[in-house]
Amino acid sequence: MARVEKKLIRLNKLIASSGKYSRREADKLIFEGRVTVNGLMVYNPAERFSVQDRIIVNGELLELSKRIYLRFYKPRRMLTSYDSFRCKKSLLDIPFFRNHKLGYSGRLDYDSEGLIIFTNDGELIYNLQRPENKVEKEYIVYVNKKLKLKEEKTIINGLETDNFKYLPCKLWYEGRNRYRVILVEGKKRQVRNIFSHFKIKVERLIRVRVGNVTIKGLDVGEYKELTNDELEGLLKCIG
């Protein structure tokens, strides 16, 4: 009988493909001696193994399952977290996410809403979050008053203060105290910080697009699998 060839893959990539860790996190775990393969400690992220090998990470057997890619419309007043805090709603309140605990790219704060991409493809998450890939994130922002023209230009050219530095972005006014903002980075509370710097309160913040993927056709709190076209387009966005 002919021997079946095993496809060998870098250990850090195998761990990332589980969706629980990014490749950078996988490297750290390996260097810290928290990964064994077939009972032996491995310290080299580039060492190659197959999906048939028994990989233990942090004391848990690594499960390499079928790839799942979802888009989800996160409601307002929900934590983007698998932990509960002070009785606030979180991802644990959605049975599918509670059972699968998929990784996600693009955390939204408690009072924000809109698109989050969920997947067990850790490599995709890692690449979506890499600043050098400049994946666009588009937001609709409702505020309590309009920016001055000079302030708009400052934001578009890249806002820099003593507390933060943001890359140039796209921004335009759509009327009725509503702006559309497109970022190519995803720093914590970035949109809120930008408007707050000019003493403007964000009253509602909706992420409507990541790369080529949008919330079109999603109700609040609903998730759907990415179509083949959506997935292919997303992969093109990260090169």
C-alpha positions as CSV (number, residue, x, y, z in Angstrom):
1,M,0.0,0.0,0.0
2,A,1.4,3.4,-0.9
3,R,2.2,5.7,2.0
4,V,-0.1,8.7,2.3
5,E,1.9,12.0,2.2
6,K,1.2,14.4,5.0
7,K,1.0,18.1,4.2
8,L,3.5,19.8,6.5
9,I,2.6,23.3,7.8
10,R,4.5,25.7,10.0
11,L,3.5,25.2,13.6
12,N,2.5,28.9,14.2
13,K,0.3,28.8,11.1
14,L,-1.4,25.6,12.3
15,I,-2.1,27.1,15.7
16,A,-3.4,30.3,14.1
17,S,-5.7,28.3,11.7
18,S,-7.7,27.1,14.8
19,G,-9.1,30.6,15.0
20,K,-8.3,30.9,18.7
21,Y,-5.0,32.7,18.3
22,S,-3.3,35.0,15.9
23,R,0.1,34.0,14.4
24,R,1.8,36.5,16.7
25,E,0.1,35.0,19.7
26,A,1.1,31.5,18.5
27,D,4.7,32.6,18.3
28,K,4.6,33.9,21.9
29,L,3.0,30.7,23.2
30,I,5.6,28.5,21.4
31,F,8.6,30.6,22.7
32,E,7.1,30.4,26.3
33,G,7.1,26.6,26.1
34,R,3.3,26.3,26.2
35,V,3.0,24.1,23.1
36,T,3.6,20.4,22.7
37,V,3.4,18.3,19.6
38,N,2.9,14.5,20.0
39,G,4.0,14.9,23.7
40,L,7.2,16.9,23.0
41,M,7.8,20.5,23.7
42,V,8.4,22.6,20.6
43,Y,10.1,26.0,20.7
44,N,10.5,26.8,17.0
45,P,7.4,28.4,15.3
46,A,8.8,27.5,11.9
47,E,9.0,23.7,12.6
48,R,6.5,21.9,10.4
49,F,3.8,19.5,11.3
50,S,0.5,18.2,9.9
51,V,-3.1,18.4,11.0
52,Q,-2.9,14.8,12.0
53,D,-0.3,15.6,14.7
54,R,-1.5,16.0,18.3
55,I,-0.9,19.7,19.2
56,I,-1.5,20.9,22.8
57,V,-1.7,24.6,23.4
58,N,-2.1,25.9,27.0
59,G,-3.1,22.5,28.1
60,E,-5.9,22.2,25.5
61,L,-6.0,20.0,22.4
62,L,-5.9,22.1,19.3
63,E,-9.0,21.5,17.2
64,L,-8.5,22.2,13.5
65,S,-12.1,22.4,12.2
66,K,-13.8,23.4,9.0
67,R,-13.4,27.1,8.2
68,I,-16.2,29.4,9.2
69,Y,-16.6,33.0,7.9
70,L,-19.4,35.1,9.2
71,R,-20.5,38.7,9.2
72,F,-22.4,39.9,12.2
73,Y,-24.4,43.1,13.0
74,K,-23.5,43.8,16.6
75,P,-26.2,45.7,18.4
76,R,-25.6,48.7,20.7
77,R,-25.1,47.9,24.3
78,M,-23.4,44.6,23.8
79,L,-19.9,43.8,24.7
80,T,-17.6,42.4,22.0
81,S,-16.4,39.8,24.4
82,Y,-16.9,36.2,25.5
83,D,-16.9,37.4,29.1
84,S,-19.8,38.9,30.9
85,F,-19.3,42.1,33.0
86,R,-21.8,43.6,35.4
87,C,-24.7,41.8,33.7
88,K,-24.1,43.5,30.4
89,K,-25.0,41.6,27.2
90,S,-22.1,40.0,25.4
91,L,-21.4,37.5,22.7
92,L,-22.2,34.8,25.3
93,D,-25.9,35.8,24.8
94,I,-25.8,34.5,21.2
95,P,-25.9,30.6,21.3
96,F,-23.9,30.1,18.1
97,F,-21.0,32.4,19.3
98,R,-21.2,31.0,22.9
99,N,-20.8,27.4,21.5
100,H,-18.1,28.1,18.9
101,K,-16.2,31.1,20.3
102,L,-15.0,32.2,17.0
103,G,-12.2,34.7,16.6
104,Y,-13.2,38.2,15.4
105,S,-11.6,41.2,13.8
106,G,-12.7,44.7,14.6
107,R,-13.9,45.0,18.2
108,L,-16.7,47.5,18.6
109,D,-17.2,49.2,22.0
110,Y,-20.3,48.7,24.1
111,D,-22.3,51.7,22.7
112,S,-21.3,51.2,19.1
113,E,-23.0,48.9,16.5
114,G,-22.4,47.4,13.2
115,L,-20.3,45.0,11.3
116,I,-17.9,42.5,12.8
117,I,-16.3,39.6,10.9
118,F,-16.1,36.3,12.8
119,T,-14.0,33.3,11.7
120,N,-11.9,30.4,13.0
121,D,-9.3,31.4,10.4
122,G,-6.7,33.0,12.7
123,E,-4.5,33.9,9.7
124,L,-7.3,36.0,8.2
125,I,-7.9,37.8,11.5
126,Y,-4.2,38.6,11.8
127,N,-4.0,40.0,8.3
128,L,-7.2,42.1,8.7
129,Q,-5.6,43.7,11.7
130,R,-2.2,44.4,10.3
131,P,-1.8,48.2,9.9
132,E,0.3,47.8,6.8
133,N,-2.5,46.1,4.9
134,K,-4.7,49.2,5.3
135,V,-8.0,47.4,5.2
136,E,-10.8,50.1,5.0
137,K,-13.3,50.3,7.8
138,E,-16.3,52.5,7.0
139,Y,-18.6,54.2,9.6
140,I,-21.7,56.3,9.7
141,V,-21.4,58.7,12.6
142,Y,-24.2,60.8,14.1
143,V,-23.0,63.8,16.2
144,N,-24.5,66.6,18.2
145,K,-23.0,69.4,16.1
146,K,-21.1,69.9,12.9
147,L,-17.4,70.1,12.5
148,K,-15.8,73.3,11.2
149,L,-14.2,73.1,7.8
150,K,-10.8,73.5,9.3
151,E,-11.4,70.7,11.7
152,E,-12.6,68.4,8.9
153,K,-9.4,69.1,7.0
154,T,-7.3,68.3,10.1
155,I,-9.0,64.9,10.5
156,I,-8.7,64.1,6.8
157,N,-5.0,64.9,6.8
158,G,-4.3,62.9,9.9
159,L,-5.1,64.1,13.4
160,E,-2.2,64.2,15.9
161,T,-2.4,65.2,19.5
162,D,-0.4,64.7,22.7
163,N,-2.5,61.6,23.4
164,F,-2.8,59.9,19.9
165,K,-1.7,59.9,16.3
166,Y,-4.0,58.9,13.5
167,L,-3.4,58.3,9.8
168,P,-5.1,60.3,7.1
169,C,-8.7,59.2,6.5
170,K,-11.7,60.0,4.4
171,L,-14.5,62.0,5.9
172,W,-17.5,63.8,4.5
173,Y,-20.7,65.5,5.8
174,E,-24.0,64.0,4.7
175,G,-26.3,66.5,6.4
176,R,-28.5,66.3,9.5
177,N,-25.4,66.0,11.8
178,R,-24.3,62.8,10.0
179,Y,-20.8,62.0,8.8
180,R,-19.3,59.1,6.8
181,V,-15.8,58.2,7.9
182,I,-13.4,55.7,6.3
183,L,-10.3,54.6,8.2
184,V,-7.4,52.4,7.2
185,E,-6.4,51.5,10.8
186,G,-8.4,50.3,13.8
187,K,-7.2,51.9,17.0
188,K,-9.3,51.8,20.1
189,R,-12.2,54.2,20.1
190,Q,-10.6,56.1,17.2
191,V,-13.7,57.6,15.7
192,R,-15.0,58.8,19.1
193,N,-11.6,60.2,20.0
194,I,-11.5,62.2,16.8
195,F,-14.8,63.9,17.3
196,S,-14.2,64.3,21.1
197,H,-11.0,66.2,20.4
198,F,-13.2,68.9,18.8
199,K,-15.7,68.9,21.7
200,I,-18.3,67.0,19.6
201,K,-20.3,64.2,21.1
202,V,-20.9,61.0,19.0
203,E,-24.5,60.1,19.6
204,R,-24.6,57.0,17.3
205,L,-21.7,55.1,15.7
206,I,-22.3,52.3,13.1
207,R,-19.6,50.4,11.2
208,V,-21.1,49.6,7.8
209,R,-18.2,48.0,6.0
210,V,-14.8,46.2,6.4
211,G,-12.9,45.9,3.2
212,N,-15.5,44.7,0.6
213,V,-17.9,43.2,3.2
214,T,-20.9,45.3,4.3
215,I,-23.8,45.0,6.7
216,K,-26.3,45.2,3.9
217,G,-29.1,42.7,4.3
218,L,-28.3,42.1,8.0
219,D,-30.8,42.9,10.7
220,V,-29.4,44.1,14.1
221,G,-28.2,41.0,16.0
222,E,-28.2,38.8,12.8
223,Y,-25.2,36.9,11.4
224,K,-24.7,35.3,8.0
225,E,-22.0,33.3,6.3
226,L,-19.8,35.2,3.8
227,T,-20.5,34.3,0.2
228,N,-17.7,33.0,-1.9
229,D,-17.5,36.4,-3.6
230,E,-17.3,38.2,-0.3
231,L,-14.6,35.9,1.0
232,E,-12.6,36.2,-2.2
233,G,-12.9,40.0,-2.1
234,L,-11.8,40.1,1.5
235,L,-8.7,38.0,0.7
236,K,-7.9,40.5,-2.1
237,C,-8.1,43.4,0.4
238,I,-5.3,41.8,2.4
239,G,-3.2,40.9,-0.6
